[in-house]
Amino acid sequence: MYDVAIIGAGSGGYSAAIRAGQLGMKVACIEGSPHLGGTCLNIGCMPSKALLHASELYEDARLEFANLGIDVQPKLNLEQMMAQKADSVSKLIKGVEFLFRKNHVEWIKGWASFAAPGQLDIRHLDGTTGRLEARHVVIATGSVPVDIPGVCVDHKTIVTSTEALSFSEVPRRLAIIGAGVIGLELGSVWRRLGSEVIVLEYQDRVLPEVDSEIATTFGKLIARQGVQLRLGVRVSGAVTTANGATVEFGPRDGSAVEQLECDKVLVAVGRRPFTNGLKLETIGLKTGPRGFIQNDAYRTGIPNVWVIGDVTNGPMLAHRAEDDAIACIESIAGMVDGTDHQIIPNVVYTKPEIATIGATEDHLKATGVAYRAGRFQFMANSRARINHETAGLVKVLTDEKTDRILGVHMVGPSVSEFIAEAAVAMAMGATSEDVAYTAHPHPTRSEAFRQASMDVTGWAMQA
């Protein structure tokens, strides 16, 4: 009998397993993939960041180094770029395996389905079957890419993000369906490496969930870099051809149809919860209309069956799943959860980066919340100016009466590295005045957050 059995070893699952092990529980983690780490570690966050970093250096060497007094003629070795990506991912996977051993987590290599609320049938990778019992079961099965009607993904020419991380050659022309995080990050990679990139988006702007001022600013910047944006269009179909693929799209009202010939098509219109094969009906657990498992503080309607991460409603982010995992396991252990789990930062790792947390200005306007806004442009930031990375801004939104920070939204250089400061500030109930009167090291890009906080009350000192 295990204290906790966790289904899935992605960001949420392995974090839950490690935390349970730290608390002295007897833990089993069931994962049918050959590797621990789930989507993020194997075919998502980590390999994409490896390619984003490498492609950014390649483009800098071509376009920026000469201005810095460094004369080089870079040559792309895509095979080596992919090899170093795979090596980095392999080392991270081994790191999770080490943490399982360190915390006495048993990795059961196979697929789980419910036989009863505390009983799981296991189909092992070697073909054998078995059953395990646990006092608590945590569902952490993650998500998979969403399909589009009329677009047949063959995983060779019309692909998901998984295949787009491992092209063997640079596509001459790459069509991307969806101007969300995945589409824009991978579009950035392949544009830097030489592809003509055309992004097709149903909405009227990129990154529909991001604060509109930030998204609009970014859209102009990425278009200037060479990414072609076709906004407000509906994709009606995509088929493979002898020379690649053809995408059909046009105005959302269907009044016209255009055809786009390309070498590859990346479908990046979001993700959906993955619960296939769990036999949730066996224990009477139902999913909602969009496939999410309803829960109250990670508790499903079935006693001692818990759920975390992408399979629940909320942002599909690895760090959010980790946050869920800690809170869920500590609740199982009888500990008090005092964390505000709505304070979740989100990052787009393009160049410039986007980092956001909390309420957008659009939301505050729509809901009638009285607020104040402070802004600071990176062109006035010393470190950004010295590094020739002046595009973008930081925006701080506060409650008009209390000055408490309601949201922080950034587009600019390395903003992923200091959005956590805003997360801590919001978690502690800080005001813009608290940030404005806190010394920030000079010269750093993080000073832009301080200056934007000063600007909430009209006294930014560097603008």
DACOR-V936684 format. One line per field, one symbol per residue. phi: phi as a letter, one per 40 degrees, with the letter a starting at -180 (. if undefined). psi: psi as a letter, one per 20 degrees, with the letter a starting at -180 (. if undefined). burial: I if it has 24 or more other C-alpha atoms within 12 Angstrom, else O. Layout:
BEGIN
phi->???
psi->???
burial->???
END
This chain:
BEGIN
phi->.ccbbbchbcdccccccccccccgccbbbcacccbchgddccbadcccccccccccccccccbbcdccgbcbbcbcbccccccccccccdccccccdccccdbfcccccibbacbadbbbcbbcccgcbabbbacbbbcacgabcccbdgbccbgbbbbccdcccadcacccbbcbchbcdcccccccdcccchccbbbbbcccacfdccdcccccdcdcccccchccbbcgbbcbaabcbcbiabbbaadccgcabbbbcacbbbcbbhbbcbbdgcfcccbgcbccdcgcccabfgcccbdgbbaagccbciccbccccccddccccccdcgcccbcccccbcbbbccbccbabagcccdcccccgccabbbbacccccccccccfbcchabbbbbccccgccbabbbbicfcdcbccccccdcccgcbccdcccbcbcbcbccdccccccccdbgbdcbb
psi->pqgpppopkaggghggggggghjjqoppoppiqiqqibgghgkdgghhhghggghghghghhhhhhhjkooqnqppnhghghghghgggghhghgggghgghjlpooonapqqphrhjppppoqhjirrapqqqhqppplibrrqqqppioooijggorahghiikpirpqgppppoplaggghghhgghghiiqpppppphrjrrmhiqphggggggghghhhiipppnqkqppirpqqrhjdqpppraqhijirpqpoprhqppomkarqqojpiilhhhjkpqqahjiqoqrolipaippjprqrbhiqprpnqghghggggggghhghijqpojqojinoqpqplaorqppqqaqrhgggghjkpprqpqqppiijpgggghjlmjparppppqphgijpphqppqpapkihijhhghggghhjkqrhhgghjppqqppqhihhgghhhhihjkkpij.
burial->OIIIIIIIIIIIIIIIIIIIIOIOIIIIIIIIIOIIIIIIIIIIIIIIIIIIIIIIOIIIIOOOOOOOOOOOOOOOOIOOIIOOIIOOIOOIIOOIIOIIOOIOIIIIIIIIIIIIIIIIIIIOOOOOOOIIIIIIIIIIIIIIIIIIOOIIIOOIIIIIIIIIIIIOIIIOIIIIIIIIIIIIIIIIIIIIIIIIIIIIIIIOIIIIIIIIIIIIIIIOIIIOIOIIIIIIIIIIIIIIOOOIIIIIIIOOOOOOOOOIIIIIIIIIIIIIIIIOOIIIOOOOIOIOOOIIIIIOIIIIOIOIIIIIIIIIIIIIIIIIIIIIIIIIIIIIIOOOOOOOIOIIIIIIIIIIIIIIIIIIIIOOOOOOOOIIIIIIIIIIIIOIOOOOIIIIIIIIIIIOOOIIIIIIIIIIIIIIIIIIIIIIIIIOOIIIIIIIOOOOOOOIIIIIIIIIIIIIIOOIOOO
END
